[in-house]
Structure formats: structure tokens, C-alpha cells
């Protein structure tokens, strides 16, 4: 009798471990040219998971869909997939990521200590570039909420801001050295990078049938 009870308990325990080890898909690759997933080439239709590393070669590009959000990496870019409390929170390690989100989508692009998310629950498109001294954020469609440290700014549609990276350069090329109470946001007069919107991002939101 004891053996049966022990066997049943062990079976339930192992079943629970298996379920805990299962990971929900974080997205799917839509297009890839010179794109890599972890240590191999990324192919169309490949399922993505949290913790995956996406990278593009020089002159390469890659696009993906995660729920209601489409992302596209420009050349020479690195992005880590992640979710936090069921919200898409990819981290840009280098280069440029472009995004387009359907109405109501919840996500946050992270680059250094900068956080970028939609301001309203409407179709939103934008771009984030991680540079040596700054994080450059452009609101292509609708406004964006951008947080740097404890400071949050609304970037209006069509505007581009440089957000100074703390401790990255000291005195950067495009702005003076920062004083302790000085804003890290610097407006760029003309929006940049609009022509980099590639592949699926130029075609509008797809069907939500994808992961």
C-alpha cells in the first residue's frame, strides 16, 4: 500500500515538474534576411520564446510578431525577447527596433534604463535606436510614453528625442553635460529614420492568429 501511495505521489510530482517546464511561445518570425535566432539562422515561421536572442547582420533585417505587436530589427541590431507579468518587454541591446501595435496592445520596449510604451490604446508605431551616448526615440504614429530613470515624457507623433544614457559619455556630441536636476530629453528638430520601417510594419497590423 505504501509503495502504491509513494508511486502515485512521485508520478504527480514529475507531472507537475513537466508542466512547470513548459514555456509559452513569445512570438513568431515573419521575415528574415541575415537574421539570427540565438546561434542559428532565423527562418520564417520559427517560434520564439522568452530569453531568445535575435540579431541581424550588416545589411540584414528581421521582423516578428508577438500577440498584437509587430517588431522589426534593422541591420546590426540585437534584441532579447521577454515578457513581464504577461506584458511584452523586449530589450534592445544594440541597433534599432521598429514597432507597430494594434489598439489596446500592452508592451514596453527597453533600452538601457529607458522604457518606451504607447501613450493611448490606439494603433501605435515608433522606433528606438540605442547609440553610444543616447537612446533615440521616434513616435511615428500616435504618441509614446518614454521613461528614463524617474522622468517620464510624452513624445508626440512625428517627434524624435534623444534620451541621454546615464554615465555613458559624460559630455555627448548632441547635448551639454547633464547637471543632477537637468532633463535627459533633447528634442531633435526633424524626425529621423521614417524610411527604415520595413516589411510587415509598412503593411499595417496582421491577423491576430499568430502567437
N, C-alpha and C positions, 0 to 999 in steps of 0.2 A: 504493500500500500504506500509506504513511504517513497519507494522508488518511482511509483506512478506520479505521486504528487510532485516529486523533485523533477521528474522528466517534463511534466506539464508546465511547471514554473519556469524551467530553463527554456522551453520552447517559446513561451510568451515573451521572455526576456530577449531572446535572439530576434524574435519578430519585431519587437519594439526598436531594437538597435538598427535593424534593416530600414524601418520606416524613418527613423531619425536621420539615417544616412542619405536618404533620397533628397535631391535638390531640385527645386522647381526651375524650369527654363527662365532665363533672364532676357531672351531676345532671339532674333534670327538674322543671319547675314542676308542682305538684299542684293548687294553688288560688291564686287571686289576686283581691283586691278592693282597688283603689287601690294595687297593687303595680307597681313599675317594674324593668325589666332594662336596665341602662346608661341610655340616653337615651329608651327607648320603653316602652310599657306591657307588662307581663308577662302572657302568656296561658298557659292550662293546656296542658301538653304541650310547652312550649318547652324545648329542650335547653340546658343550662348548661355553661359552660366555665370553667376556671381563669382568674382575672382579671376575671370578670364582677362587676358591682356591682349588688346588689339593694337596693331602697329601698321603703319603704311610706309612704303619705301619712298625714296626720292621720285617724284612724278607719279606716285601711286595714290590710290584713294579707296575708301571702303565706306559702305553705308549699311545701316542695320535698322531694325525696328524692334522696339520693346514696348509692348502694350500700345498705348495711344501716342507714343513718341517715336519719331524717326531721328536718327543721328547720322552724320556723315563726317568722316575724318578726311582732312586734306592731306597733302603729301607730308612725309616726315613727321608724323604725329603718333602719339601713344596715349591710349585711353584704357582705363581699368573699369570693368563692369561691376556694379554693386547696387544693392537695394538696402534701404534702411527703413524699418517699420513699413514694409511693402511699398515704399516710395523709391522710384528710380533715382540713384545718386551716383552716376558715373564720375570718375576722377580723371581729369586731363593732366597727364604727366609732362607732355611736350606737344608743340604744334598747335593745330586748330581743329575745333569741333564745331559743326553747324547743327542746329536742331530745329525741328518743327513739331509742334504738339497740337493735338486736337483739343477742342473745347473741353475743359474740365480735367485735363491731364495733370497729374501731380508728379513733379520731378524737380531735381536740383543738380545743375552742373557744378562741379567743384574743381577749382584750380588754385593751388596753394591754399591760402585761408579765405579765398574769395568764393562766394556762393551765388549762383545765378538761377532764378526761377521766374515763372510767369507772374505778372502783376495781377491779371484778371483771368477768369475761367473762360477764355476765348482762344481761338486758334492763334498760336504764337510762334514766331520764328526768330532766331537770333544766332549769334556767333560768338565764340570765346576763343581767344588766342593767348597762349602762355608764352611770354617773352622773358628775356633775362631779367629785366628790371620791372616789368609791368604785366598785368593781366588786362588784355584789351577786350572790351565787351561791346557788341553792337546789337541794337534792337532793330531787326528788320521789319517785323510785323507785330504791332501792339507793343506795350511797354513791358519792361523787365524790372524785377526787384533784385538789386545786387547788394550783397552784404560783404563788407571787408572788415574783419575783426568785429568791433561793436558798432560800426557805422553802416547804415543801410540807405541806399539811394534808389529812387525810381528813375530808370533810364527810359526816356520817351522814344516812341517809334521814330526811326530814322537817325537816331543819335548814337555816337560812339564815344566811349570814355576809356581812358587809361586809368587803371587802378594800381597804384604803387605797391610793389611787393615789399613787405617789411624786411629790412636787413639784406635785401637783395643787391642793391647798388649804392646806397648812400645818396649821392647826387646823380640822378639819372639824366639822360640826354634831353628828355622832353619836359622835365619839370625841376624846380629847385629842390634842395634838400628839405626834408619834412621836419617841421617842428612838432613837439609832442601833441599839441592840440590842433594841428593842421589836418585838413581833409586829405584823404588819399585819392580822391577822384579828380581827374583832369579831363575836361571836355576836349574832344578833337573836333575842329570846325566842320570837316567833311567826313561823312561816314565812309568807312573803308570795307573792302572785302565782299561787297554785294555780289560780285561776279563769281565768287567761289562756290556759291550754292550749287550743288551738283546732284546728278542722278535723281533719286526719289524726292529730294527736298524741293525740286523745282516743279513737281507734278502734283503737289497737294497731298493731303492725308490719304492713306490707303485704307482698304477694308480692315476692320479690327479683328480679323480671323487669325492673324499672326500672334505668336507669343508676345 
